[in-house]
Amino acid sequence: MNSVTTKTGDKGTSGLANGQRVDKDALIFDVLGTQDELNSWIGYSIALLESSFSDQKKFLLSIQETLFYIGAELAASPEAKLKREALINLEKRSELLQSEMEEDWTTKFLFPGGNQAAAVIDITRTVARKLERKVVAYSKETPTSDLILRYVNRLSDYLYVLRCYVNHREQYQENKFERGE
């Protein structure tokens, strides 16, 4: 029987993709743990989206795959490299969703939430922002691809657009923040 328990981390270290052993409290593992958390929230978002959102579910699966490449690249894998096409696809998909909503959909701050799927996508967006902050912190101590920094920044933008799109398609009346009212 194969086991997921290797016991190689019992003394507080873990291995990077290039074989280097690093303390488990190193910033890289905080980054990778947040990337894993984000990937799990994306999986939950996929599970909550109705079948009528099949295109969005499929694209979210591609984002999960991209996050694995990002994690591998950050963990010093000699083979893994984020491709520019991933960023281009993310930007195009965001623009497509925006074009399908009303012209003024971005004119007010919106309270997080909506239907259940949109609310979970909102949480997913906040985890994407947390990942971005951790990648930025990591990039200050370890050279990090500019493409990764750009992708994680755009990812939270995309998730916000997706959340708005889901509420729009489901005809959920957004709660807008109106200052002073």
N, C-alpha and C positions, 0 to 999 in steps of 0.2 A: 504494500500500500504506500502511495506517495503521501507526504505530509506537507502542509504549508509551514510547519514549525521547523526552522533550520537551527535554532539555538545560537546562531552566530551573533545575534544582537543582545545576548543575555548580559553583556558587560557594558551596555550603554552606547554601543556604536552600531552603525548600519552602513551598508555598502552603496556607493554610487554606481551608476551604469558602467563606469570605466574601471571598477574594481577597488577604487580608493575607499578606505574605511574612514568614517566621519562620525563625530559625536552626534547622538540622536537629537540633541537640543540645538544643533547648528541651524542657522537661518534657512539653509536649503531645504531642510525637512519641514520647516514651517511653511515654506512656499509650496512644496510638494503635497503637504497635507491639505493646504487650502485648495490646491488644484484638484485634489481627490474629492474634497467636500463639494466643490463647485460641480464636478462631474456627476456626483451623486444627486445634487439638486436638479441638474439638467435631466437626469434619468427620471426623477420624480415628476418633473414638468411634462416630460413625454408621456408618462403613464396617465397623467390627468387630462391631457388634450384629447378631445373627441376625434373620432375617425375622420370627420370633415376637415381636420387640420393635418391631413396626411403629409402634405408638402412641408409644413413647418416641423412635423415630427421627424421626417427624414433629414431635414437640414440640421436639426438639433443633434441627431445621431452623428452627422459629419463633424459637428463642433466637438462632440465627445471624443471622436477619433483625433481631431486636431489637438485637443488638450493632452491626449496621451503623447503625441509627438512633442509638444511643448515641455511636458514633464520630463520626457526622456532627454531632450536637448539640455534642459536646465540641470539634469542629473549627470551631465557630462558623457552622454552616450556618443561614441564616435560616429555612429551611423545616422542618428536622428537629427533632422533639420527641418524647421518649419518652412513651408514653401510660401512664397509671395501670393500664390493663387488663393490660399486660404483667406488672407486678408481681403483680397479683391472680391472673393465670393461673399464674404461677410458684409462688406460695404454694399455690394449690389443687392443682396437679399434685404438689407435694411432699407435701401432706397425703394425697392419694389413694394414692400409692406407699407411704407409711408405714402406711396403714390395711390394706394387703395383706400386710404382714409380721407376724411374731410380735409379741406385745404387748411383750416385753422386749428388742427388737432393739437398743435404744440403751443398754443398761446397762453396757457395757464398751467400752474403747478397742479398736479393731480395727487390726491391722496393714494397711497399704496392700496392695492386690493382689486376688487372687482369680483368676477366669478372665481371659483376655486382655482382653476388652472392659472388665471392671470395673477392671482394673489401669490401662488407658489412661484411663478415666473418673477414676480417682484422680489421675493426672497432670494431667488437665484441671482438676480441682478445685483443685489447687495453683496452676495458672496463673490461675484465677479469683480466688484470694486475692491473688496478686501484682497483678493488675489492680486489685483493690479498694484495696490499699495505694497504688498509683500515683495512682488517682483521688482518694484522700483527700489525698495530698501536693499534687496539682494544685489541689484545691479550696481549699487554704490561700492560693494566690496568684491564683486566678481564680474568680469566682463560678460555682458548679456546682450544678445541680439536685439537690435533696434526693432526688428520685425516682431519679436515677441512682445516688446513693450507696446507697440502700436496695436497688435492683435488684441491683447487683453484690455486695452483701453476701448477699442471699438466693440468688443464683445459685450460689455455692460450697456453700451449704447444700443446695440442690437436687441438685447434682452428687454430693455425699456420699450423699444418700438414694438417688439413682439407682444409684450404685455398689453400695450395700448391696442394693438391690432386684434388680439383675442377679444378684448372687451368690446371693441367696435363691431366685430363680426357677430358677437353674441348679443349685441344691442344693449349692453350694460350702460346705464347712465352714470358716467364718471362723477365722482365727487371732486370738485375743483376748489383749490385754496384761493379764497378771495380776501386779500388783505384789507383789514378794516371793516369788514362786513359781518 
